[in-house]
Amino acid sequence: MCALAALSSPLLPLLSLLPLQAAHAASATATATASAAAAQETNETRISDAYAEALRQCTLRASVAGEITELTVKAGDRVKAGQVLARIGGSEISAPYDAIVSAVMAKVGDVAMPGRHVITVFDPSRMRVVASVPRSRLRELNLDEPVQVEIAALKQRVKAQKVIVISQGDKPMQMAKLYLELGEVAGLQPGQQARATFALSSWPSLRP
């Protein structure tokens, strides 16, 4: 029995290492699998920085010289077409369509000259984001697949309803613009930052 104990005693450290080695191997395998999955995801999509804009946006200006005697709105207010937004002397500034006020650039008591910017409004029902990619990379994008748009300020992801590509010039590295129409997205404002995720073509000849 003593001889057996003496013989098995040096094996104990080796045996105790086996579970650790197995755990390390499993961890390495899991890491490799996760890395492969991340690479596959990267190879199947392309992310482009973008920004939001309204298809209809306008800045309303004073048409006559005079004192601004009334401002009936503030930034963020919703207004109806024809609603009076400001009064300057004997004239009025009215909303051209149902809109949201994005900025008020004057205050009551200011003296406005013709052409002075007073209020900016936009149509929230027709929003889009604009992304840019090099012309040489356009053919890599699979625009038949849905384009996902992430809006950081809203912590929200939405799907583009329509994609319009504007590609000008003939140099490969010139940038093409992609207009991703979203319709109305609650809280979305012109100028907010976004990210667009495009699916890539499955044809190897079209991939980098």
TAKABEL-V635878 format. One record per pair of residues at least 24 apart in sequence whose C-alpha atoms are under 6 Angstrom apart, sorted by the first residue. I is the first residue (numbers start at 1). J is the second residue. Records with the same first field share a line. If there is no record, write none. Layout:
BEGIN
I: J / J
END
This chain:
BEGIN
44: 200
45: 198 / 199 / 200
46: 197 / 198
47: 196 / 197
48: 195 / 196
49: 195
50: 130 / 131 / 194 / 195
51: 129 / 130 / 191 / 192 / 193 / 194
52: 128 / 129 / 190 / 191 / 192
53: 128 / 129 / 190 / 191
54: 127 / 190
55: 126 / 127
56: 122 / 123
57: 121 / 122
58: 120 / 121
59: 119 / 120
60: 118 / 119 / 120
61: 115 / 116 / 117 / 118
62: 114 / 115 / 116
63: 114
64: 114
65: 112 / 113 / 114
66: 111 / 112
67: 109 / 110 / 111
68: 108 / 109 / 110
69: 108
70: 108
75: 101 / 102 / 103
76: 101 / 102
77: 101
99: 123
124: 184
125: 183 / 184
126: 183 / 184
127: 182 / 183 / 184
128: 180 / 181 / 182
129: 179 / 180
130: 178 / 179
131: 177 / 178
132: 175 / 176 / 177
133: 175 / 176
134: 173 / 174 / 175 / 176
135: 172 / 173 / 174 / 175 / 176
136: 172
140: 200 / 201 / 206 / 207
141: 200 / 201
142: 199 / 200 / 201
147: 197 / 198
148: 196 / 197
149: 195 / 196
150: 194 / 195
151: 194
END
